[in-house]
Amino acid sequence: MTSPTSSALTSPLFGNPAAVACERAVAELRAGRPVRLGASDGRQLVVLALDCATPASYAAFAASAGQQHQLLITAERAAVLGDRRGHSLRLPLAGIAHDALPALAWLRPGTAPDALLAQAQAGQPDLDEAAVELAWLALLLPALVVLPLEQDLPGWRDAYLLPIERLLQAPAGDHYELVARTPVPLREIGWSEFVVFRGGIAQRDQVAIVVGNPDMADVVPVRVHSSCLTGDLFGSLKCDCGDQLRQGLAAIKAKGGGVLLYLDQEGRGTGIAAKMRAYGYQHEGLDTIDADAQLGFGADGRRYDAAVAMLKGLGIERIELLSNNPSKAARLSAAGIEVVQCTAVTGQVTCENEHYLRTKAARAGHHLDVDSLIAAAQR
């Protein structure tokens, strides 16, 4: 018989059960505790985030695993280390102390012993992909200490169990509730309206800034802007994000009104901690894409489910997208938003961000002519 308490906790009245399960797993992982991922056939993978492991928790994990624990790295990280098979790898960790792990997880090629790399093996794609997805939801590095289990062993039963089908069942972030809206005067823009939506895994708040009085039934000028703490707030010269934010708002005002969506997905979806680590690699000469690859990330991990939900929540179906990124336009279109046209939004080219902008143009396909922007600024 199911107890009233356990029945209540799994009731849809308290949220989507799959989302609740994922949120609990994320909280455990970020707290430095292991999580069990379970497949329908009984296989399990115990996962500990290297990002959050302490020497003590790592040692306890290794001891409980009988030194059979492994380091799970993504295909991107494996490629950096010289493996081009295109899938994630598991590296044996028997006898390796916690203080040696950072070199294996996020430093450059040559830091991991060749003998260890030679023993790297493909894991179980379904469980490995679920582990990496959970790390992404938790905004942690996709470098995970793991232990495969063929059965439910007593020593691990206190670890939270997340069936991997819950990750597939969890809402993709396409359901957001409008929770607040209020007028706010902005410097050089005038009165606007801030509209706050809440939803997705972890129920994050996302903000739409409505400038002017746009006709939501018509083609609406829209800027979809991912948060950049360093550029937007502190004026970092390493990127053009702050320029794009302010010029995007100015362009919307000049067009008679529209909407700027400000999405909480720092560092192209990797989170502020990973972004700062990537900045460290950029200081050493890597471009922004290679720096993220060092950490195990792909070129762009952003998702636009929230943007689509917010646009639809505002009654917007057709937009003029203020962006240089054709991938963003394609993904919004694929999700049911009609992108009638794209209009460039550019920032100032500086000696600090020129390489970054050229990388976006050459490797990420952004519509940016950096030489023309430099020439125009010199006139």
Kinemage of the C-alpha trace (Angstrom):
@kinemage 1
@onewidth
@group {chain A} dominant
@subgroup {mainchain}
@vectorlist {calphas} color= white
{ca met a 1} P 0.000 0.000 0.000
{ca thr a 2} L 1.317 3.443 -0.939
{ca ser a 3} L 1.597 5.823 1.986
{ca pro a 4} L -0.290 9.153 1.776
{ca thr a 5} L 3.029 11.011 1.950
{ca ser a 6} L 4.691 9.232 -0.970
{ca ser a 7} L 1.487 9.472 -3.006
{ca ala a 8} L 1.323 13.230 -2.452
{ca leu a 9} L 4.938 13.723 -3.481
{ca thr a 10} L 4.311 12.070 -6.852
{ca ser a 11} L 1.007 13.815 -7.489
{ca pro a 12} L 0.778 16.084 -10.549
{ca leu a 13} L -0.804 18.608 -8.182
{ca phe a 14} L 2.722 19.325 -6.929
{ca gly a 15} L 4.265 19.632 -10.374
{ca asn a 16} L 5.118 17.373 -13.265
{ca pro a 17} L 6.464 14.192 -11.578
{ca ala a 18} L 9.269 13.854 -14.146
{ca ala a 19} L 10.340 17.469 -13.604
{ca val a 20} L 10.222 17.000 -9.822
{ca ala a 21} L 12.437 13.911 -10.100
{ca cys a 22} L 14.957 15.761 -12.284
{ca glu a 23} L 15.030 18.759 -9.957
{ca arg a 24} L 15.758 16.508 -6.981
{ca ala a 25} L 18.555 14.777 -8.859
{ca val a 26} L 20.024 18.163 -9.843
{ca ala a 27} L 19.949 19.316 -6.216
{ca glu a 28} L 21.733 16.147 -5.066
{ca leu a 29} L 24.398 16.438 -7.748
{ca arg a 30} L 25.085 20.105 -6.972
{ca ala a 31} L 25.281 19.276 -3.257
{ca gly a 32} L 28.151 16.867 -3.986
{ca arg a 33} L 26.172 13.701 -3.382
{ca pro a 34} L 25.979 10.751 -5.795
{ca val a 35} L 22.891 10.090 -7.895
{ca arg a 36} L 21.853 6.777 -9.412
{ca leu a 37} L 20.586 6.799 -12.983
{ca gly a 38} L 18.447 3.770 -13.748
{ca ala a 39} L 17.633 2.130 -17.089
{ca ser a 40} L 14.437 0.158 -17.638
{ca asp a 41} L 16.383 -3.129 -17.836
{ca gly a 42} L 17.791 -2.738 -14.332
{ca arg a 43} L 21.194 -1.286 -15.226
{ca gln a 44} L 22.302 1.655 -13.121
{ca leu a 45} L 25.035 4.246 -13.243
{ca val a 46} L 26.080 5.960 -10.021
{ca val a 47} L 27.182 9.521 -10.792
{ca leu a 48} L 29.202 12.017 -8.753
{ca ala a 49} L 29.928 15.462 -10.219
{ca leu a 50} L 33.655 16.123 -10.173
{ca asp a 51} L 32.762 19.832 -9.983
{ca cys a 52} L 31.270 19.306 -6.519
{ca ala a 53} L 33.312 16.402 -5.151
{ca thr a 54} L 35.538 16.966 -2.119
{ca pro a 55} L 38.582 14.860 -1.291
{ca ala a 56} L 36.505 13.114 1.367
{ca ser a 57} L 33.450 12.462 -0.816
{ca tyr a 58} L 35.622 11.269 -3.684
{ca ala a 59} L 37.550 8.913 -1.406
{ca ala a 60} L 34.292 7.533 -0.010
{ca phe a 61} L 32.944 7.013 -3.529
{ca ala a 62} L 36.131 5.248 -4.643
{ca ala a 63} L 36.146 2.997 -1.578
{ca ser a 64} L 32.462 2.101 -1.952
{ca ala a 65} L 33.086 1.374 -5.624
{ca gly a 66} L 35.916 -1.006 -4.796
{ca gln a 67} L 38.209 1.151 -6.958
{ca gln a 68} L 36.100 0.262 -10.003
{ca his a 69} L 35.021 3.873 -10.503
{ca gln a 70} L 35.610 5.699 -13.793
{ca leu a 71} L 35.760 9.225 -15.177
{ca leu a 72} L 33.076 9.935 -17.769
{ca ile a 73} L 34.044 12.569 -20.334
{ca thr a 74} L 32.096 13.833 -23.352
{ca ala a 75} L 32.902 13.280 -27.011
{ca glu a 76} L 34.088 16.904 -27.208
{ca arg a 77} L 36.523 16.401 -24.334
{ca ala a 78} L 37.644 13.059 -25.784
{ca ala a 79} L 38.416 14.761 -29.105
{ca val a 80} L 40.570 17.321 -27.296
{ca leu a 81} L 42.522 14.420 -25.812
{ca gly a 82} L 43.002 12.954 -29.278
{ca asp a 83} L 40.165 10.415 -29.482
{ca arg a 84} L 38.080 11.041 -32.611
{ca arg a 85} L 35.545 8.229 -32.316
{ca gly a 86} L 32.811 10.765 -31.654
{ca his a 87} L 31.341 9.425 -28.430
{ca ser a 88} L 31.816 9.778 -24.700
{ca leu a 89} L 34.508 7.754 -22.934
{ca arg a 90} L 35.029 6.247 -19.514
{ca leu a 91} L 38.544 6.342 -18.083
{ca pro a 92} L 39.522 4.022 -15.203
{ca leu a 93} L 40.376 5.839 -11.982
{ca ala a 94} L 41.629 3.031 -9.726
{ca gly a 95} L 44.359 4.352 -7.485
{ca ile a 96} L 44.081 7.964 -8.690
{ca ala a 97} L 43.713 10.487 -5.893
{ca his a 98} L 41.246 13.356 -5.900
{ca asp a 99} L 43.976 15.982 -6.214
{ca ala a 100} L 45.042 14.466 -9.570
{ca leu a 101} L 41.542 14.574 -11.044
{ca pro a 102} L 41.352 18.204 -12.227
{ca ala a 103} L 44.136 17.490 -14.723
{ca leu a 104} L 42.087 14.640 -16.136
{ca ala a 105} L 38.864 16.569 -16.205
{ca trp a 106} L 39.555 20.021 -17.557
{ca leu a 107} L 43.204 20.668 -18.354
{ca arg a 108} L 44.906 20.461 -21.720
{ca pro a 109} L 46.131 17.431 -23.682
{ca gly a 110} L 49.234 15.933 -22.177
{ca thr a 111} L 48.019 16.242 -18.594
{ca ala a 112} L 46.401 12.809 -18.509
{ca pro a 113} L 48.762 9.807 -18.508
{ca asp a 114} L 48.945 8.086 -21.892
{ca ala a 115} L 48.505 4.720 -20.203
{ca leu a 116} L 45.214 5.894 -18.741
{ca leu a 117} L 43.943 7.210 -22.074
{ca ala a 118} L 44.873 3.902 -23.703
{ca gln a 119} L 42.458 2.177 -21.317
{ca ala a 120} L 39.556 4.497 -22.123
{ca gln a 121} L 36.428 2.623 -23.108
{ca ala a 122} L 33.051 3.429 -24.570
{ca gly a 123} L 30.370 3.252 -21.927
{ca gln a 124} L 26.649 2.682 -22.191
{ca pro a 125} L 25.273 5.422 -24.465
{ca asp a 126} L 21.859 5.722 -22.817
{ca leu a 127} L 23.211 6.048 -19.280
{ca asp a 128} L 26.172 8.219 -20.302
{ca glu a 129} L 23.953 10.615 -22.243
{ca ala a 130} L 21.599 10.836 -19.274
{ca ala a 131} L 24.530 11.643 -16.962
{ca val a 132} L 25.759 14.434 -19.247
{ca glu a 133} L 22.222 15.821 -19.573
{ca leu a 134} L 21.850 15.852 -15.788
{ca ala a 135} L 25.142 17.728 -15.469
{ca trp a 136} L 23.880 20.254 -18.055
{ca leu a 137} L 20.662 20.775 -16.079
{ca ala a 138} L 22.769 21.280 -12.954
{ca leu a 139} L 25.083 23.787 -14.715
{ca leu a 140} L 28.084 21.612 -13.871
{ca leu a 141} L 31.056 20.452 -15.900
{ca pro a 142} L 30.309 17.268 -17.853
{ca ala a 143} L 33.177 15.485 -16.071
{ca leu a 144} L 31.628 12.831 -13.861
{ca val a 145} L 32.918 10.109 -11.592
{ca val a 146} L 30.748 7.079 -12.356
{ca leu a 147} L 30.241 3.464 -11.355
{ca pro a 148} L 28.166 1.092 -13.511
{ca leu a 149} L 25.936 -1.289 -11.579
{ca glu a 150} L 24.218 -4.339 -12.993
{ca gln a 151} L 21.906 -4.601 -9.999
{ca asp a 152} L 20.621 -2.548 -7.094
{ca leu a 153} L 23.335 -2.930 -4.444
{ca pro a 154} L 22.648 -2.128 -0.756
{ca gly a 155} L 25.651 0.181 -0.409
{ca trp a 156} L 24.192 2.658 -2.908
{ca arg a 157} L 20.514 2.603 -1.951
{ca asp a 158} L 20.728 5.894 -0.066
{ca ala a 159} L 21.724 7.650 -3.303
{ca tyr a 160} L 18.780 9.253 -5.083
{ca leu a 161} L 17.517 7.098 -7.978
{ca leu a 162} L 16.456 8.878 -11.175
{ca pro a 163} L 15.019 6.617 -13.896
{ca ile a 164} L 16.442 7.904 -17.170
{ca glu a 165} L 13.004 7.890 -18.760
{ca arg a 166} L 12.187 10.723 -16.340
{ca leu a 167} L 14.761 12.857 -18.168
{ca leu a 168} L 12.930 12.124 -21.405
{ca gln a 169} L 9.513 12.745 -19.861
{ca ala a 170} L 10.454 16.006 -18.164
{ca pro a 171} L 8.968 19.055 -19.877
{ca ala a 172} L 11.407 20.569 -22.316
{ca gly a 173} L 10.782 24.025 -20.930
{ca asp a 174} L 7.865 24.829 -23.207
{ca his a 175} L 5.438 25.621 -20.382
{ca tyr a 176} L 5.882 28.966 -18.659
{ca glu a 177} L 3.463 30.911 -16.508
{ca leu a 178} L 3.292 34.694 -16.597
{ca val a 179} L 3.825 35.670 -12.940
{ca ala a 180} L 4.389 39.453 -12.978
{ca arg a 181} L 4.353 42.444 -15.274
{ca thr a 182} L 5.032 46.084 -14.499
{ca pro a 183} L 6.141 49.291 -16.255
{ca val a 184} L 9.794 50.282 -15.875
{ca pro a 185} L 11.429 53.450 -17.290
{ca leu a 186} L 14.722 52.727 -19.064
{ca arg a 187} L 17.449 55.228 -19.799
{ca glu a 188} L 17.333 56.290 -23.498
{ca ile a 189} L 14.445 53.879 -24.126
{ca gly a 190} L 11.673 55.368 -22.038
{ca trp a 191} L 8.812 53.459 -20.492
{ca ser a 192} L 8.847 49.735 -21.106
{ca glu a 193} L 7.084 46.800 -19.516
{ca phe a 194} L 8.935 43.973 -17.770
{ca val a 195} L 7.034 40.684 -18.032
{ca val a 196} L 8.296 37.804 -15.878
{ca phe a 197} L 7.638 34.185 -16.837
{ca arg a 198} L 8.390 31.144 -14.677
{ca gly a 199} L 8.768 27.536 -15.782
{ca gly a 200} L 10.955 24.712 -17.025
{ca ile a 201} L 13.184 22.530 -14.884
{ca ala a 202} L 13.948 24.307 -11.572
{ca gln a 203} L 11.234 26.870 -12.357
{ca arg a 204} L 13.624 29.604 -13.434
{ca asp a 205} L 12.360 33.125 -13.980
{ca gln a 206} L 12.811 34.571 -17.479
{ca val a 207} L 12.131 38.164 -18.463
{ca ala a 208} L 10.548 39.761 -21.516
{ca ile a 209} L 10.997 43.521 -21.937
{ca val a 210} L 8.226 45.021 -24.036
{ca val a 211} L 9.265 48.339 -25.570
{ca gly a 212} L 6.579 50.666 -26.847
{ca asn a 213} L 3.200 49.362 -27.944
{ca pro a 214} L 3.870 46.661 -30.561
{ca asp a 215} L 0.996 44.989 -32.374
{ca met a 216} L 1.486 41.403 -31.192
{ca ala a 217} L -0.647 40.073 -34.050
{ca asp a 218} L 1.703 41.612 -36.623
{ca val a 219} L 5.409 41.000 -37.275
{ca val a 220} L 7.113 42.003 -34.021
{ca pro a 221} L 10.773 43.091 -33.780
{ca val a 222} L 12.329 40.669 -31.270
{ca arg a 223} L 15.789 40.343 -29.792
{ca val a 224} L 16.454 36.979 -28.038
{ca his a 225} L 19.363 37.785 -25.720
{ca ser a 226} L 21.176 35.274 -23.514
{ca ser a 227} L 22.412 36.668 -20.214
{ca cys a 228} L 26.062 37.749 -19.999
{ca leu a 229} L 26.936 38.925 -16.510
{ca thr a 230} L 30.393 40.143 -17.515
{ca gly a 231} L 29.356 41.994 -20.666
{ca asp a 232} L 25.805 43.143 -19.888
{ca leu a 233} L 26.399 44.315 -16.332
{ca phe a 234} L 30.114 44.998 -15.945
{ca gly a 235} L 31.047 46.151 -19.441
{ca ser a 236} L 33.541 43.395 -20.264
{ca leu a 237} L 35.522 44.114 -23.410
{ca lys a 238} L 35.988 40.409 -24.193
{ca cys a 239} L 32.616 40.192 -25.967
{ca asp a 240} L 30.022 42.375 -27.653
{ca cys a 241} L 27.091 41.186 -25.521
{ca gly a 242} L 26.567 44.447 -23.644
{ca asp a 243} L 26.612 46.378 -26.926
{ca gln a 244} L 24.121 43.980 -28.474
{ca leu a 245} L 21.819 44.258 -25.465
{ca arg a 246} L 21.709 48.060 -25.524
{ca gln a 247} L 21.688 48.405 -29.312
{ca gly a 248} L 19.028 45.739 -29.522
{ca leu a 249} L 16.779 47.769 -27.225
{ca ala a 250} L 17.562 50.946 -29.203
{ca ala a 251} L 16.745 49.196 -32.492
{ca ile a 252} L 13.437 47.949 -31.089
{ca lys a 253} L 12.532 51.492 -30.014
{ca ala a 254} L 13.526 52.877 -33.432
{ca lys a 255} L 11.225 50.352 -35.121
{ca gly a 256} L 8.265 51.599 -33.112
{ca gly a 257} L 8.312 48.928 -30.420
{ca gly a 258} L 8.931 45.257 -29.894
{ca val a 259} L 10.232 42.741 -27.371
{ca leu a 260} L 13.605 41.775 -25.936
{ca leu a 261} L 13.721 38.347 -24.289
{ca tyr a 262} L 16.428 38.145 -21.620
{ca leu a 263} L 17.188 34.446 -21.115
{ca asp a 264} L 18.976 32.989 -18.113
{ca gln a 265} L 21.610 30.917 -19.933
{ca glu a 266} L 25.038 32.310 -19.189
{ca gly a 267} L 28.055 31.188 -21.184
{ca arg a 268} L 26.043 29.817 -24.122
{ca gly a 269} L 24.211 27.554 -21.689
{ca thr a 270} L 27.191 26.326 -19.648
{ca gly a 271} L 26.764 28.535 -16.576
{ca ile a 272} L 28.874 31.253 -15.017
{ca ala a 273} L 31.462 28.931 -13.401
{ca ala a 274} L 32.231 27.120 -16.658
{ca lys a 275} L 32.303 30.431 -18.498
{ca met a 276} L 34.965 31.770 -16.142
{ca arg a 277} L 37.018 28.612 -16.611
{ca ala a 278} L 36.709 29.018 -20.372
{ca tyr a 279} L 37.870 32.625 -20.028
{ca gly a 280} L 41.019 31.274 -18.414
{ca tyr a 281} L 41.751 29.220 -21.514
{ca gln a 282} L 41.016 32.218 -23.719
{ca his a 283} L 43.646 34.191 -21.827
{ca glu a 284} L 46.084 31.456 -22.872
{ca gly a 285} L 45.200 31.921 -26.538
{ca leu a 286} L 42.330 29.541 -27.261
{ca asp a 287} L 39.256 30.829 -29.051
{ca thr a 288} L 35.853 30.665 -27.381
{ca ile a 289} L 34.804 27.383 -29.045
{ca asp a 290} L 38.049 25.539 -28.321
{ca ala a 291} L 37.974 26.804 -24.741
{ca asp a 292} L 34.540 25.273 -24.219
{ca ala a 293} L 35.702 22.024 -25.827
{ca gln a 294} L 38.489 21.829 -23.219
{ca leu a 295} L 35.736 21.705 -20.615
{ca gly a 296} L 33.731 19.064 -22.460
{ca phe a 297} L 31.108 21.326 -24.018
{ca gly a 298} L 29.968 21.699 -27.604
{ca ala a 299} L 30.090 24.961 -29.514
{ca asp a 300} L 26.697 26.215 -28.292
{ca gly a 301} L 24.552 24.574 -25.620
{ca arg a 302} L 21.781 27.152 -25.542
{ca arg a 303} L 18.159 26.091 -25.831
{ca tyr a 304} L 15.227 28.230 -26.902
{ca asp a 305} L 12.186 26.431 -25.470
{ca ala a 306} L 11.705 29.251 -22.980
{ca ala a 307} L 11.899 31.902 -25.712
{ca val a 308} L 9.237 30.135 -27.763
{ca ala a 309} L 6.976 29.721 -24.729
{ca met a 310} L 7.368 33.393 -23.802
{ca leu a 311} L 6.648 34.613 -27.325
{ca lys a 312} L 3.531 32.485 -27.505
{ca gly a 313} L 2.543 33.639 -24.029
{ca leu a 314} L 2.672 37.210 -25.329
{ca gly a 315} L 0.610 36.243 -28.377
{ca ile a 316} L 3.547 36.612 -30.796
{ca glu a 317} L 3.844 34.180 -33.700
{ca arg a 318} L 5.664 36.232 -36.381
{ca ile a 319} L 8.881 38.102 -35.699
{ca glu a 320} L 11.663 40.168 -37.172
{ca leu a 321} L 14.617 38.615 -35.360
{ca leu a 322} L 17.329 41.064 -34.351
{ca ser a 323} L 20.299 38.715 -34.467
{ca asn a 324} L 23.421 37.783 -36.401
{ca asn a 325} L 23.009 34.098 -35.563
{ca pro a 326} L 21.283 32.000 -38.289
{ca ser a 327} L 21.163 28.982 -35.972
{ca lys a 328} L 18.970 30.929 -33.552
{ca ala a 329} L 16.584 31.797 -36.370
{ca ala a 330} L 16.464 28.184 -37.543
{ca arg a 331} L 15.727 26.831 -34.086
{ca leu a 332} L 12.960 29.356 -33.434
{ca ser a 333} L 11.436 28.542 -36.824
{ca ala a 334} L 11.587 24.814 -36.121
{ca ala a 335} L 9.688 25.437 -32.871
{ca gly a 336} L 6.809 27.176 -34.604
{ca ile a 337} L 7.795 30.862 -34.569
{ca glu a 338} L 7.736 32.405 -38.048
{ca val a 339} L 10.955 34.376 -38.558
{ca val a 340} L 9.953 36.778 -41.322
{ca gln a 341} L 13.392 38.368 -41.532
{ca cys a 342} L 16.648 38.765 -39.628
{ca thr a 343} L 18.267 42.111 -38.904
{ca ala a 344} L 21.848 42.415 -37.715
{ca val a 345} L 22.649 43.850 -34.302
{ca thr a 346} L 26.333 44.649 -33.964
{ca gly a 347} L 28.585 46.031 -31.279
{ca gln a 348} L 31.884 47.844 -31.176
{ca val a 349} L 34.957 45.947 -32.323
{ca thr a 350} L 37.841 46.348 -29.872
{ca cys a 351} L 41.282 44.822 -29.678
{ca glu a 352} L 39.971 42.716 -26.783
{ca asn a 353} L 36.956 41.215 -28.615
{ca glu a 354} L 38.127 41.150 -32.254
{ca his a 355} L 39.322 37.539 -32.084
{ca tyr a 356} L 36.078 36.531 -30.379
{ca leu a 357} L 33.997 38.164 -33.109
{ca arg a 358} L 36.058 36.609 -35.882
{ca thr a 359} L 35.573 33.209 -34.262
{ca lys a 360} L 31.814 33.699 -34.190
{ca ala a 361} L 31.842 34.543 -37.881
{ca ala a 362} L 34.280 31.854 -39.043
{ca arg a 363} L 33.358 28.941 -36.789
{ca ala a 364} L 29.811 29.583 -35.567
{ca gly a 365} L 28.390 30.950 -38.826
{ca his a 366} L 27.301 34.325 -37.465
{ca his a 367} L 26.593 36.972 -40.075
{ca leu a 368} L 29.399 39.316 -39.071
{ca asp a 369} L 31.781 41.184 -41.356
{ca val a 370} L 34.365 42.222 -38.797
{ca asp a 371} L 36.580 44.038 -41.304
{ca ser a 372} L 33.660 46.179 -42.464
{ca leu a 373} L 32.756 47.027 -38.869
{ca ile a 374} L 36.351 48.096 -38.180
{ca ala a 375} L 36.476 50.192 -41.377
{ca ala a 376} L 33.150 51.873 -40.550
{ca ala a 377} L 34.380 52.772 -37.057
{ca gln a 378} L 37.512 54.389 -38.515
{ca arg a 379} L 35.645 56.688 -40.889
